[in-house]
């Protein structure tokens, strides 16, 4: 995660610890800039096969939409304001 060019609200999925982290906007360049997501971990891996004539969409592979990310950033900001 430390090698990422991340901004506040960016998500990092770490398969080595099976956890997801969100960048908190810190600028120290350490793990203190990242906090664990306070939600149950989702399945980190799955197999998706696209057959001829079928389309793979962001939703079909578990990708987050822009609206999902904005909602998550809003939730994080609300939690930080508490």
mmCIF file of the N, C-alpha and C atoms, coordinates in Angstrom:
data_MODEL
# 
_entry.id   MODEL 
# 
loop_
_atom_site.group_PDB 
_atom_site.id 
_atom_site.type_symbol 
_atom_site.label_atom_id 
_atom_site.label_alt_id 
_atom_site.label_comp_id 
_atom_site.label_asym_id 
_atom_site.label_entity_id 
_atom_site.label_seq_id 
_atom_site.pdbx_PDB_ins_code 
_atom_site.Cartn_x 
_atom_site.Cartn_y 
_atom_site.Cartn_z 
_atom_site.occupancy 
_atom_site.B_iso_or_equiv 
_atom_site.pdbx_formal_charge 
_atom_site.auth_seq_id 
_atom_site.auth_comp_id 
_atom_site.auth_asym_id 
_atom_site.auth_atom_id 
_atom_site.pdbx_PDB_model_num 
ATOM 1   N N  . UNK A 1 1  ? 0.816   -1.188  0.000   1.00 0.00 ? 1  UNK A N  1 
ATOM 2   C CA . UNK A 1 1  ? 0.000   0.000   0.000   1.00 0.00 ? 1  UNK A CA 1 
ATOM 3   C C  . UNK A 1 1  ? 0.861   1.253   0.000   1.00 0.00 ? 1  UNK A C  1 
ATOM 4   N N  . UNK A 1 2  ? 2.009   1.172   0.621   1.00 0.00 ? 2  UNK A N  1 
ATOM 5   C CA . UNK A 1 2  ? 2.843   2.363   0.753   1.00 0.00 ? 2  UNK A CA 1 
ATOM 6   C C  . UNK A 1 2  ? 3.379   2.841   -0.590  1.00 0.00 ? 2  UNK A C  1 
ATOM 7   N N  . UNK A 1 3  ? 3.475   1.946   -1.561  1.00 0.00 ? 3  UNK A N  1 
ATOM 8   C CA . UNK A 1 3  ? 3.988   2.329   -2.876  1.00 0.00 ? 3  UNK A CA 1 
ATOM 9   C C  . UNK A 1 3  ? 2.909   2.928   -3.772  1.00 0.00 ? 3  UNK A C  1 
ATOM 10  N N  . UNK A 1 4  ? 1.665   2.908   -3.322  1.00 0.00 ? 4  UNK A N  1 
ATOM 11  C CA . UNK A 1 4  ? 0.569   3.435   -4.133  1.00 0.00 ? 4  UNK A CA 1 
ATOM 12  C C  . UNK A 1 4  ? 0.558   4.956   -4.118  1.00 0.00 ? 4  UNK A C  1 
ATOM 13  N N  . UNK A 1 5  ? 0.162   5.538   -5.240  1.00 0.00 ? 5  UNK A N  1 
ATOM 14  C CA . UNK A 1 5  ? -0.066  6.986   -5.310  1.00 0.00 ? 5  UNK A CA 1 
ATOM 15  C C  . UNK A 1 5  ? -1.530  7.197   -4.946  1.00 0.00 ? 5  UNK A C  1 
ATOM 16  N N  . UNK A 1 6  ? -1.813  7.215   -3.652  1.00 0.00 ? 6  UNK A N  1 
ATOM 17  C CA . UNK A 1 6  ? -3.196  7.200   -3.172  1.00 0.00 ? 6  UNK A CA 1 
ATOM 18  C C  . UNK A 1 6  ? -3.630  8.555   -2.649  1.00 0.00 ? 6  UNK A C  1 
ATOM 19  N N  . UNK A 1 7  ? -4.944  8.769   -2.733  1.00 0.00 ? 7  UNK A N  1 
ATOM 20  C CA . UNK A 1 7  ? -5.571  9.973   -2.192  1.00 0.00 ? 7  UNK A CA 1 
ATOM 21  C C  . UNK A 1 7  ? -6.630  9.554   -1.185  1.00 0.00 ? 7  UNK A C  1 
ATOM 22  N N  . UNK A 1 8  ? -7.099  10.509  -0.418  1.00 0.00 ? 8  UNK A N  1 
ATOM 23  C CA . UNK A 1 8  ? -8.132  10.247  0.587   1.00 0.00 ? 8  UNK A CA 1 
ATOM 24  C C  . UNK A 1 8  ? -9.316  9.539   -0.063  1.00 0.00 ? 8  UNK A C  1 
ATOM 25  N N  . UNK A 1 9  ? -9.719  8.434   0.558   1.00 0.00 ? 9  UNK A N  1 
ATOM 26  C CA . UNK A 1 9  ? -10.859 7.675   0.074   1.00 0.00 ? 9  UNK A CA 1 
ATOM 27  C C  . UNK A 1 9  ? -10.504 6.526   -0.841  1.00 0.00 ? 9  UNK A C  1 
ATOM 28  N N  . UNK A 1 10 ? -9.251  6.460   -1.312  1.00 0.00 ? 10 UNK A N  1 
ATOM 29  C CA . UNK A 1 10 ? -8.848  5.339   -2.155  1.00 0.00 ? 10 UNK A CA 1 
ATOM 30  C C  . UNK A 1 10 ? -8.863  4.056   -1.334  1.00 0.00 ? 10 UNK A C  1 
ATOM 31  N N  . UNK A 1 11 ? -9.193  2.959   -1.988  1.00 0.00 ? 11 UNK A N  1 
ATOM 32  C CA . UNK A 1 11 ? -9.314  1.660   -1.333  1.00 0.00 ? 11 UNK A CA 1 
ATOM 33  C C  . UNK A 1 11 ? -8.160  0.762   -1.767  1.00 0.00 ? 11 UNK A C  1 
ATOM 34  N N  . UNK A 1 12 ? -7.587  0.036   -0.821  1.00 0.00 ? 12 UNK A N  1 
ATOM 35  C CA . UNK A 1 12 ? -6.566  -0.967  -1.121  1.00 0.00 ? 12 UNK A CA 1 
ATOM 36  C C  . UNK A 1 12 ? -7.033  -2.296  -0.544  1.00 0.00 ? 12 UNK A C  1 
ATOM 37  N N  . UNK A 1 13 ? -7.053  -3.319  -1.380  1.00 0.00 ? 13 UNK A N  1 
ATOM 38  C CA . UNK A 1 13 ? -7.422  -4.664  -0.941  1.00 0.00 ? 13 UNK A CA 1 
ATOM 39  C C  . UNK A 1 13 ? -6.136  -5.459  -0.755  1.00 0.00 ? 13 UNK A C  1 
ATOM 40  N N  . UNK A 1 14 ? -5.892  -5.918  0.464   1.00 0.00 ? 14 UNK A N  1 
ATOM 41  C CA . UNK A 1 14 ? -4.683  -6.693  0.752   1.00 0.00 ? 14 UNK A CA 1 
ATOM 42  C C  . UNK A 1 14 ? -5.044  -8.157  0.892   1.00 0.00 ? 14 UNK A C  1 
ATOM 43  N N  . UNK A 1 15 ? -4.600  -8.946  -0.078  1.00 0.00 ? 15 UNK A N  1 
ATOM 44  C CA . UNK A 1 15 ? -4.905  -10.371 -0.042  1.00 0.00 ? 15 UNK A CA 1 
ATOM 45  C C  . UNK A 1 15 ? -4.061  -11.103 0.994   1.00 0.00 ? 15 UNK A C  1 
ATOM 46  N N  . UNK A 1 16 ? -2.914  -10.537 1.389   1.00 0.00 ? 16 UNK A N  1 
ATOM 47  C CA . UNK A 1 16 ? -2.064  -11.211 2.368   1.00 0.00 ? 16 UNK A CA 1 
ATOM 48  C C  . UNK A 1 16 ? -2.690  -11.235 3.754   1.00 0.00 ? 16 UNK A C  1 
ATOM 49  N N  . UNK A 1 17 ? -3.522  -10.246 4.067   1.00 0.00 ? 17 UNK A N  1 
ATOM 50  C CA . UNK A 1 17 ? -4.197  -10.212 5.363   1.00 0.00 ? 17 UNK A CA 1 
ATOM 51  C C  . UNK A 1 17 ? -5.715  -10.314 5.215   1.00 0.00 ? 17 UNK A C  1 
ATOM 52  N N  . UNK A 1 18 ? -6.180  -10.470 3.972   1.00 0.00 ? 18 UNK A N  1 
ATOM 53  C CA . UNK A 1 18 ? -7.606  -10.612 3.657   1.00 0.00 ? 18 UNK A CA 1 
ATOM 54  C C  . UNK A 1 18 ? -8.430  -9.465  4.245   1.00 0.00 ? 18 UNK A C  1 
ATOM 55  N N  . UNK A 1 19 ? -7.933  -8.230  4.059   1.00 0.00 ? 19 UNK A N  1 
ATOM 56  C CA . UNK A 1 19 ? -8.633  -7.047  4.561   1.00 0.00 ? 19 UNK A CA 1 
ATOM 57  C C  . UNK A 1 19 ? -8.566  -5.933  3.530   1.00 0.00 ? 19 UNK A C  1 
ATOM 58  N N  . UNK A 1 20 ? -9.511  -5.026  3.636   1.00 0.00 ? 20 UNK A N  1 
ATOM 59  C CA . UNK A 1 20 ? -9.550  -3.848  2.782   1.00 0.00 ? 20 UNK A CA 1 
ATOM 60  C C  . UNK A 1 20 ? -9.261  -2.621  3.631   1.00 0.00 ? 20 UNK A C  1 
ATOM 61  N N  . UNK A 1 21 ? -8.513  -1.686  3.053   1.00 0.00 ? 21 UNK A N  1 
ATOM 62  C CA . UNK A 1 21 ? -8.123  -0.479  3.766   1.00 0.00 ? 21 UNK A CA 1 
ATOM 63  C C  . UNK A 1 21 ? -8.499  0.743   2.948   1.00 0.00 ? 21 UNK A C  1 
ATOM 64  N N  . UNK A 1 22 ? -8.753  1.848   3.630   1.00 0.00 ? 22 UNK A N  1 
ATOM 65  C CA . UNK A 1 22 ? -9.093  3.108   2.976   1.00 0.00 ? 22 UNK A CA 1 
ATOM 66  C C  . UNK A 1 22 ? -8.067  4.164   3.383   1.00 0.00 ? 22 UNK A C  1 
ATOM 67  N N  . UNK A 1 23 ? -7.641  4.961   2.399   1.00 0.00 ? 23 UNK A N  1 
ATOM 68  C CA . UNK A 1 23 ? -6.670  6.027   2.676   1.00 0.00 ? 23 UNK A CA 1 
ATOM 69  C C  . UNK A 1 23 ? -7.380  7.158   3.407   1.00 0.00 ? 23 UNK A C  1 
ATOM 70  N N  . UNK A 1 24 ? -6.803  7.614   4.502   1.00 0.00 ? 24 UNK A N  1 
ATOM 71  C CA . UNK A 1 24 ? -7.461  8.617   5.343   1.00 0.00 ? 24 UNK A CA 1 
ATOM 72  C C  . UNK A 1 24 ? -7.036  10.048  5.037   1.00 0.00 ? 24 UNK A C  1 
ATOM 73  N N  . UNK A 1 25 ? -6.232  10.230  4.004   1.00 0.00 ? 25 UNK A N  1 
ATOM 74  C CA . UNK A 1 25 ? -5.808  11.577  3.639   1.00 0.00 ? 25 UNK A CA 1 
ATOM 75  C C  . UNK A 1 25 ? -4.504  12.003  4.274   1.00 0.00 ? 25 UNK A C  1 
ATOM 76  N N  . UNK A 1 26 ? -3.943  11.134  5.101   1.00 0.00 ? 26 UNK A N  1 
ATOM 77  C CA . UNK A 1 26 ? -2.670  11.459  5.741   1.00 0.00 ? 26 UNK A CA 1 
ATOM 78  C C  . UNK A 1 26 ? -1.543  11.562  4.732   1.00 0.00 ? 26 UNK A C  1 
ATOM 79  N N  . UNK A 1 27 ? -0.478  12.226  5.123   1.00 0.00 ? 27 UNK A N  1 
ATOM 80  C CA . UNK A 1 27 ? 0.651   12.447  4.214   1.00 0.00 ? 27 UNK A CA 1 
ATOM 81  C C  . UNK A 1 27 ? 1.975   11.951  4.777   1.00 0.00 ? 27 UNK A C  1 
ATOM 82  N N  . UNK A 1 28 ? 1.927   11.094  5.802   1.00 0.00 ? 28 UNK A N  1 
ATOM 83  C CA . UNK A 1 28 ? 3.170   10.628  6.420   1.00 0.00 ? 28 UNK A CA 1 
ATOM 84  C C  . UNK A 1 28 ? 3.874   9.563   5.586   1.00 0.00 ? 28 UNK A C  1 
ATOM 85  N N  . UNK A 1 29 ? 3.146   8.928   4.652   1.00 0.00 ? 29 UNK A N  1 
ATOM 86  C CA . UNK A 1 29 ? 3.752   7.870   3.848   1.00 0.00 ? 29 UNK A CA 1 
ATOM 87  C C  . UNK A 1 29 ? 3.935   6.578   4.616   1.00 0.00 ? 29 UNK A C  1 
ATOM 88  N N  . UNK A 1 30 ? 3.188   6.409   5.706   1.00 0.00 ? 30 UNK A N  1 
ATOM 89  C CA . UNK A 1 30 ? 3.271   5.202   6.517   1.00 0.00 ? 30 UNK A CA 1 
ATOM 90  C C  . UNK A 1 30 ? 1.910   4.517   6.561   1.00 0.00 ? 30 UNK A C  1 
ATOM 91  N N  . UNK A 1 31 ? 1.856   3.380   7.225   1.00 0.00 ? 31 UNK A N  1 
ATOM 92  C CA . UNK A 1 31 ? 0.583   2.675   7.365   1.00 0.00 ? 31 UNK A CA 1 
ATOM 93  C C  . UNK A 1 31 ? -0.436  3.482   8.157   1.00 0.00 ? 31 UNK A C  1 
ATOM 94  N N  . UNK A 1 32 ? 0.016   4.500   8.881   1.00 0.00 ? 32 UNK A N  1 
ATOM 95  C CA . UNK A 1 32 ? -0.912  5.361   9.619   1.00 0.00 ? 32 UNK A CA 1 
ATOM 96  C C  . UNK A 1 32 ? -1.838  6.122   8.676   1.00 0.00 ? 32 UNK A C  1 
ATOM 97  N N  . UNK A 1 33 ? -1.457  6.211   7.395   1.00 0.00 ? 33 UNK A N  1 
ATOM 98  C CA . UNK A 1 33 ? -2.300  6.882   6.398   1.00 0.00 ? 33 UNK A CA 1 
ATOM 99  C C  . UNK A 1 33 ? -3.469  6.005   5.957   1.00 0.00 ? 33 UNK A C  1 
ATOM 100 N N  . UNK A 1 34 ? -3.501  4.781   6.411   1.00 0.00 ? 34 UNK A N  1 
ATOM 101 C CA . UNK A 1 34 ? -4.525  3.821   5.988   1.00 0.00 ? 34 UNK A CA 1 
ATOM 102 C C  . UNK A 1 34 ? -5.273  3.290   7.203   1.00 0.00 ? 34 UNK A C  1 
ATOM 103 N N  . UNK A 1 35 ? -6.571  3.126   7.063   1.00 0.00 ? 35 UNK A N  1 
ATOM 104 C CA . UNK A 1 35 ? -7.380  2.539   8.123   1.00 0.00 ? 35 UNK A CA 1 
ATOM 105 C C  . UNK A 1 35 ? -8.186  1.382   7.564   1.00 0.00 ? 35 UNK A C  1 
ATOM 106 N N  . UNK A 1 36 ? -8.459  0.369   8.377   1.00 0.00 ? 36 UNK A N  1 
ATOM 107 C CA . UNK A 1 36 ? -9.249  -0.764  7.890   1.00 0.00 ? 36 UNK A CA 1 
ATOM 108 C C  . UNK A 1 36 ? -10.696 -0.344  7.664   1.00 0.00 ? 36 UNK A C  1 
ATOM 109 N N  . UNK A 1 37 ? -11.312 -0.920  6.646   1.00 0.00 ? 37 UNK A N  1 
ATOM 110 C CA . UNK A 1 37 ? -12.734 -0.681  6.437   1.00 0.00 ? 37 UNK A CA 1 
ATOM 111 C C  . UNK A 1 37 ? -13.498 -1.356  7.558   1.00 0.00 ? 37 UNK A C  1 
ATOM 112 N N  . UNK A 1 38 ? -14.488 -0.688  8.073   1.00 0.00 ? 38 UNK A N  1 
ATOM 113 C CA . UNK A 1 38 ? -15.244 -1.200  9.210   1.00 0.00 ? 38 UNK A CA 1 
ATOM 114 C C  . UNK A 1 38 ? -16.473 -1.966  8.757   1.00 0.00 ? 38 UNK A C  1 
ATOM 115 N N  . UNK A 1 39 ? -16.295 -2.763  7.725   1.00 0.00 ? 39 UNK A N  1 
ATOM 116 C CA . UNK A 1 39 ? -17.368 -3.604  7.203   1.00 0.00 ? 39 UNK A CA 1 
ATOM 117 C C  . UNK A 1 39 ? -16.848 -5.024  7.114   1.00 0.00 ? 39 UNK A C  1 
ATOM 118 N N  . UNK A 1 40 ? -17.736 -5.994  7.099   1.00 0.00 ? 40 UNK A N  1 
ATOM 119 C CA . UNK A 1 40 ? -17.275 -7.372  6.933   1.00 0.00 ? 40 UNK A CA 1 
ATOM 120 C C  . UNK A 1 40 ? -16.524 -7.525  5.615   1.00 0.00 ? 40 UNK A C  1 
ATOM 121 N N  . UNK A 1 41 ? -15.481 -8.312  5.654   1.00 0.00 ? 41 UNK A N  1 
ATOM 122 C CA . UNK A 1 41 ? -14.720 -8.548  4.430   1.00 0.00 ? 41 UNK A CA 1 
ATOM 123 C C  . UNK A 1 41 ? -15.590 -9.257  3.408   1.00 0.00 ? 41 UNK A C  1 
ATOM 124 N N  . UNK A 1 42 ? -15.435 -8.848  2.185   1.00 0.00 ? 42 UNK A N  1 
ATOM 125 C CA . UNK A 1 42 ? -16.127 -9.509  1.097   1.00 0.00 ? 42 UNK A CA 1 
ATOM 126 C C  . UNK A 1 42 ? -15.218 -10.613 0.582   1.00 0.00 ? 42 UNK A C  1 
ATOM 127 N N  . UNK A 1 43 ? -15.777 -11.497 -0.158  1.00 0.00 ? 43 UNK A N  1 
ATOM 128 C CA . UNK A 1 43 ? -14.978 -12.561 -0.747  1.00 0.00 ? 43 UNK A CA 1 
ATOM 129 C C  . UNK A 1 43 ? -13.921 -11.913 -1.621  1.00 0.00 ? 43 UNK A C  1 
ATOM 130 N N  . UNK A 1 44 ? -12.660 -12.231 -1.349  1.00 0.00 ? 44 UNK A N  1 
ATOM 131 C CA . UNK A 1 44 ? -11.567 -11.561 -2.042  1.00 0.00 ? 44 UNK A CA 1 
ATOM 132 C C  . UNK A 1 44 ? -11.300 -12.133 -3.421  1.00 0.00 ? 44 UNK A C  1 
ATOM 133 N N  . UNK A 1 45 ? -11.664 -13.364 -3.644  1.00 0.00 ? 45 UNK A N  1 
ATOM 134 C CA . UNK A 1 45 ? -11.377 -13.927 -4.952  1.00 0.00 ? 45 UNK A CA 1 
ATOM 135 C C  . UNK A 1 45 ? -12.540 -14.753 -5.449  1.00 0.00 ? 45 UNK A C  1 
ATOM 136 N N  . UNK A 1 46 ? -12.699 -14.743 -6.713  1.00 0.00 ? 46 UNK A N  1 
ATOM 137 C CA . UNK A 1 46 ? -13.741 -15.530 -7.363  1.00 0.00 ? 46 UNK A CA 1 
ATOM 138 C C  . UNK A 1 46 ? -13.306 -15.763 -8.792  1.00 0.00 ? 46 UNK A C  1 
ATOM 139 N N  . UNK A 1 47 ? -13.874 -16.772 -9.393  1.00 0.00 ? 47 UNK A N  1 
ATOM 140 C CA . UNK A 1 47 ? -13.549 -17.069 -10.774 1.00 0.00 ? 47 UNK A CA 1 
ATOM 141 C C  . UNK A 1 47 ? -14.699 -16.630 -11.649 1.00 0.00 ? 47 UNK A C  1 
ATOM 142 N N  . UNK A 1 48 ? -14.376 -15.844 -12.648 1.00 0.00 ? 48 UNK A N  1 
ATOM 143 C CA . UNK A 1 48 ? -15.379 -15.367 -13.586 1.00 0.00 ? 48 UNK A CA 1 
ATOM 144 C C  . UNK A 1 48 ? -14.975 -15.809 -14.984 1.00 0.00 ? 48 UNK A C  1 
ATOM 145 N N  . UNK A 1 49 ? -15.884 -16.420 -15.669 1.00 0.00 ? 49 UNK A N  1 
ATOM 146 C CA . UNK A 1 49 ? -15.609 -16.850 -17.030 1.00 0.00 ? 49 UNK A CA 1 
ATOM 147 C C  . UNK A 1 49 ? -16.589 -16.174 -17.964 1.00 0.00 ? 49 UNK A C  1 
ATOM 148 N N  . UNK A 1 50 ? -16.058 -15.588 -18.983 1.00 0.00 ? 50 UNK A N  1 
ATOM 149 C CA . UNK A 1 50 ? -16.920 -14.962 -19.988 1.00 0.00 ? 50 UNK A CA 1 
ATOM 150 C C  . UNK A 1 50 ? -16.936 -15.867 -21.207 1.00 0.00 ? 50 UNK A C  1 
ATOM 151 N N  . UNK A 1 51 ? -18.109 -16.327 -21.548 1.00 0.00 ? 51 UNK A N  1 
ATOM 152 C CA . UNK A 1 51 ? -18.214 -17.187 -22.720 1.00 0.00 ? 51 UNK A CA 1 
ATOM 153 C C  . UNK A 1 51 ? -18.459 -16.336 -23.953 1.00 0.00 ? 51 UNK A C  1 
ATOM 154 N N  . UNK A 1 52 ? -18.318 -16.920 -25.097 1.00 0.00 ? 52 UNK A N  1 
ATOM 155 C CA . UNK A 1 52 ? -18.527 -16.191 -26.356 1.00 0.00 ? 52 UNK A CA 1 
ATOM 156 C C  . UNK A 1 52 ? -19.925 -15.592 -26.371 1.00 0.00 ? 52 UNK A C  1 
ATOM 157 N N  . UNK A 1 53 ? -19.996 -14.326 -26.693 1.00 0.00 ? 53 UNK A N  1 
ATOM 158 C CA . UNK A 1 53 ? -21.288 -13.660 -26.787 1.00 0.00 ? 53 UNK A CA 1 
ATOM 159 C C  . UNK A 1 53 ? -21.785 -13.076 -25.486 1.00 0.00 ? 53 UNK A C  1 
ATOM 160 N N  . UNK A 1 54 ? -21.087 -13.306 -24.370 1.00 0.00 ? 54 UNK A N  1 
ATOM 161 C CA . UNK A 1 54 ? -21.532 -12.723 -23.105 1.00 0.00 ? 54 UNK A CA 1 
ATOM 162 C C  . UNK A 1 54 ? -20.624 -11.556 -22.751 1.00 0.00 ? 54 UNK A C  1 
ATOM 163 N N  . UNK A 1 55 ? -21.189 -10.577 -22.121 1.00 0.00 ? 55 UNK A N  1 
ATOM 164 C CA . UNK A 1 55 ? -20.427 -9.381  -21.756 1.00 0.00 ? 55 UNK A CA 1 
ATOM 165 C C  . UNK A 1 55 ? -20.083 -9.415  -20.278 1.00 0.00 ? 55 UNK A C  1 
ATOM 166 N N  . UNK A 1 56 ? -18.901 -8.978  -19.958 1.00 0.00 ? 56 UNK A N  1 
ATOM 167 C CA . UNK A 1 56 ? -18.494 -8.829  -18.569 1.00 0.00 ? 56 UNK A CA 1 
ATOM 168 C C  . UNK A 1 56 ? -18.623 -7.354  -18.213 1.00 0.00 ? 56 UNK A C  1 
ATOM 169 N N  . UNK A 1 57 ? -19.383 -7.072  -17.167 1.00 0.00 ? 57 UNK A N  1 
ATOM 170 C CA . UNK A 1 57 ? -19.576 -5.691  -16.732 1.00 0.00 ? 57 UNK A CA 1 
ATOM 171 C C  . UNK A 1 57 ? -18.898 -5.488  -15.388 1.00 0.00 ? 57 UNK A C  1 
ATOM 172 N N  . UNK A 1 58 ? -18.767 -4.237  -14.989 1.00 0.00 ? 58 UNK A N  1 
ATOM 173 C CA . UNK A 1 58 ? -18.160 -3.941  -13.688 1.00 0.00 ? 58 UNK A CA 1 
ATOM 174 C C  . UNK A 1 58 ? -18.920 -4.636  -12.572 1.00 0.00 ? 58 UNK A C  1 
ATOM 175 N N  . UNK A 1 59 ? -20.239 -4.599  -12.634 1.00 0.00 ? 59 UNK A N  1 
ATOM 176 C CA . UNK A 1 59 ? -21.049 -5.229  -11.600 1.00 0.00 ? 59 UNK A CA 1 
ATOM 177 C C  . UNK A 1 59 ? -20.913 -6.737  -11.556 1.00 0.00 ? 59 UNK A C  1 
ATOM 178 N N  . UNK A 1 60 ? -20.688 -7.354  -12.714 1.00 0.00 ? 60 UNK A N  1 
ATOM 179 C CA . UNK A 1 60 ? -20.613 -8.818  -12.737 1.00 0.00 ? 60 UNK A CA 1 
ATOM 180 C C  . UNK A 1 60 ? -19.318 -9.347  -12.150 1.00 0.00 ? 60 UNK A C  1 
ATOM 181 N N  . UNK A 1 61 ? -18.321 -8.497  -11.977 1.00 0.00 ? 61 UNK A N  1 
ATOM 182 C CA . UNK A 1 61 ? -17.062 -8.933  -11.367 1.00 0.00 ? 61 UNK A CA 1 
ATOM 183 C C  . UNK A 1 61 ? -16.831 -8.287  -10.011 1.00 0.00 ? 61 UNK A C  1 
ATOM 184 N N  . UNK A 1 62 ? -17.860 -7.673  -9.450  1.00 0.00 ? 62 UNK A N  1 
ATOM 185 C CA . UNK A 1 62 ? -17.760 -7.119  -8.109  1.00 0.00 ? 62 UNK A CA 1 
ATOM 186 C C  . UNK A 1 62 ? -17.030 -5.796  -8.012  1.00 0.00 ? 62 UNK A C  1 
ATOM 187 N N  . UNK A 1 63 ? -16.881 -5.082  -9.121  1.00 0.00 ? 63 UNK A N  1 
ATOM 188 C CA . UNK A 1 63 ? -16.213 -3.782  -9.086  1.00 0.00 ? 63 UNK A CA 1 
ATOM 189 C C  . UNK A 1 63 ? -17.132 -2.744  -8.447  1.00 0.00 ? 63 UNK A C  1 
ATOM 190 N N  . UNK A 1 64 ? -16.543 -1.741  -7.862  1.00 0.00 ? 64 UNK A N  1 
ATOM 191 C CA . UNK A 1 64 ? -17.310 -0.666  -7.242  1.00 0.00 ? 64 UNK A CA 1 
ATOM 192 C C  . UNK A 1 64 ? -17.627 0.407   -8.276  1.00 0.00 ? 64 UNK A C  1 
ATOM 193 N N  . UNK A 1 65 ? -18.849 0.880   -8.274  1.00 0.00 ? 65 UNK A N  1 
ATOM 194 C CA . UNK A 1 65 ? -19.224 1.973   -9.168  1.00 0.00 ? 65 UNK A CA 1 
ATOM 195 C C  . UNK A 1 65 ? -18.767 3.296   -8.563  1.00 0.00 ? 65 UNK A C  1 
ATOM 196 N N  . UNK A 1 66 ? -18.776 4.348   -9.379  1.00 0.00 ? 66 UNK A N  1 
ATOM 197 C CA . UNK A 1 66 ? -18.406 5.668   -8.876  1.00 0.00 ? 66 UNK A CA 1 
ATOM 198 C C  . UNK A 1 66 ? -19.346 6.096   -7.754  1.00 0.00 ? 66 UNK A C  1 
ATOM 199 N N  . UNK A 1 67 ? -20.637 5.775   -7.895  1.00 0.00 ? 67 UNK A N  1 
ATOM 200 C CA . UNK A 1 67 ? -21.612 6.124   -6.852  1.00 0.00 ? 67 UNK A CA 1 
ATOM 201 C C  . UNK A 1 67 ? -21.296 5.393   -5.550  1.00 0.00 ? 67 UNK A C  1 
ATOM 202 N N  . UNK A 1 68 ? -20.864 4.121   -5.643  1.00 0.00 ? 68 UNK A N  1 
ATOM 203 C CA . UNK A 1 68 ? -20.486 3.365   -4.449  1.00 0.00 ? 68 UNK A CA 1 
ATOM 204 C C  . UNK A 1 68 ? -19.308 4.034   -3.742  1.00 0.00 ? 68 UNK A C  1 
ATOM 205 N N  . UNK A 1 69 ? -18.328 4.468   -4.520  1.00 0.00 ? 69 UNK A N  1 
ATOM 206 C CA . UNK A 1 69 ? -17.136 5.084   -3.942  1.00 0.00 ? 69 UNK A CA 1 
ATOM 207 C C  . UNK A 1 69 ? -17.476 6.418   -3.288  1.00 0.00 ? 69 UNK A C  1 
ATOM 208 N N  . UNK A 1 70 ? -18.312 7.224   -3.955  1.00 0.00 ? 70 UNK A N  1 
ATOM 209 C CA . UNK A 1 70 ? -18.723 8.511   -3.383  1.00 0.00 ? 70 UNK A CA 1 
ATOM 210 C C  . UNK A 1 70 ? -19.472 8.283   -2.076  1.00 0.00 ? 70 UNK A C  1 
ATOM 211 N N  . UNK A 1 71 ? -20.368 7.294   -2.055  1.00 0.00 ? 71 UNK A N  1 
ATOM 212 C CA . UNK A 1 71 ? -21.118 6.992   -0.835  1.00 0.00 ? 71 UNK A CA 1 
ATOM 213 C C  . UNK A 1 71 ? -20.176 6.555   0.282   1.00 0.00 ? 71 UNK A C  1 
ATOM 214 N N  . UNK A 1 72 ? -19.172 5.755   -0.054  1.00 0.00 ? 72 UNK A N  1 
ATOM 215 C CA . UNK A 1 72 ? -18.198 5.309   0.939   1.00 0.00 ? 72 UNK A CA 1 
ATOM 216 C C  . UNK A 1 72 ? -17.385 6.490   1.467   1.00 0.00 ? 72 UNK A C  1 
ATOM 217 N N  . UNK A 1 73 ? -16.966 7.381   0.577   1.00 0.00 ? 73 UNK A N  1 
ATOM 218 C CA . UNK A 1 73 ? -16.214 8.556   1.012   1.00 0.00 ? 73 UNK A CA 1 
ATOM 219 C C  . UNK A 1 73 ? -17.060 9.433   1.933   1.00 0.00 ? 73 UNK A C  1 
ATOM 220 N N  . UNK A 1 74 ? -18.343 9.586   1.612   1.00 0.00 ? 74 UNK A N  1 
ATOM 221 C CA . UNK A 1 74 ? -19.241 10.365  2.468   1.00 0.00 ? 74 UNK A CA 1 
ATOM 222 C C  . UNK A 1 74 ? -19.377 9.716   3.840   1.00 0.00 ? 74 UNK A C  1 
ATOM 223 N N  . UNK A 1 75 ? -19.488 8.400   3.866   1.00 0.00 ? 75 UNK A N  1 
ATOM 224 C CA . UNK A 1 75 ? -19.619 7.673   5.134   1.00 0.00 ? 75 UNK A CA 1 
ATOM 225 C C  . UNK A 1 75 ? -18.353 7.828   5.974   1.00 0.00 ? 75 UNK A C  1 
ATOM 226 N N  . UNK A 1 76 ? -17.199 7.737   5.320   1.00 0.00 ? 76 UNK A N  1 
ATOM 227 C CA . UNK A 1 76 ? -15.927 7.891   6.029   1.00 0.00 ? 76 UNK A CA 1 
ATOM 228 C C  . UNK A 1 76 ? -15.825 9.290   6.624   1.00 0.00 ? 76 UNK A C  1 
ATOM 229 N N  . UNK A 1 77 ? -16.192 10.299  5.841   1.00 0.00 ? 77 UNK A N  1 
ATOM 230 C CA . UNK A 1 77 ? -16.144 11.678  6.328   1.00 0.00 ? 77 UNK A CA 1 
ATOM 231 C C  . UNK A 1 77 ? -17.064 11.856  7.530   1.00 0.00 ? 77 UNK A C  1 
ATOM 232 N N  . UNK A 1 78 ? -18.246 11.237  7.487   1.00 0.00 ? 78 UNK A N  1 
ATOM 233 C CA . UNK A 1 78 ? -19.185 11.333  8.605   1.00 0.00 ? 78 UNK A CA 1 
ATOM 234 C C  . UNK A 1 78 ? -18.607 10.671  9.854   1.00 0.00 ? 78 UNK A C  1 
ATOM 235 N N  . UNK A 1 79 ? -17.958 9.525   9.682   1.00 0.00 ? 79 UNK A N  1 
ATOM 236 C CA . UNK A 1 79 ? -17.355 8.832   10.822  1.00 0.00 ? 79 UNK A CA 1 
ATOM 237 C C  . UNK A 1 79 ? -16.194 9.640   11.398  1.00 0.00 ? 79 UNK A C  1 
ATOM 238 N N  . UNK A 1 80 ? -15.401 10.252  10.529  1.00 0.00 ? 80 UNK A N  1 
ATOM 239 C CA . UNK A 1 80 ? -14.271 11.051  11.005  1.00 0.00 ? 80 UNK A CA 1 
ATOM 240 C C  . UNK A 1 80 ? -14.744 12.299  11.746  1.00 0.00 ? 80 UNK A C  1 
ATOM 241 N N  . UNK A 1 81 ? -15.921 12.796  11.398  1.00 0.00 ? 81 UNK A N  1 
ATOM 242 C CA . UNK A 1 81 ? -16.451 14.005  12.030  1.00 0.00 ? 81 UNK A CA 1 
ATOM 243 C C  . UNK A 1 81 ? -17.012 13.734  13.421  1.00 0.00 ? 81 UNK A C  1 
ATOM 244 N N  . UNK A 1 82 ? -17.219 12.477  13.762  1.00 0.00 ? 82 UNK A N  1 
ATOM 245 C CA . UNK A 1 82 ? -17.797 12.125  15.071  1.00 0.00 ? 82 UNK A CA 1 
ATOM 246 C C  . UNK A 1 82 ? -16.797 12.344  16.182  1.00 0.00 ? 82 UNK A C  1 
# 
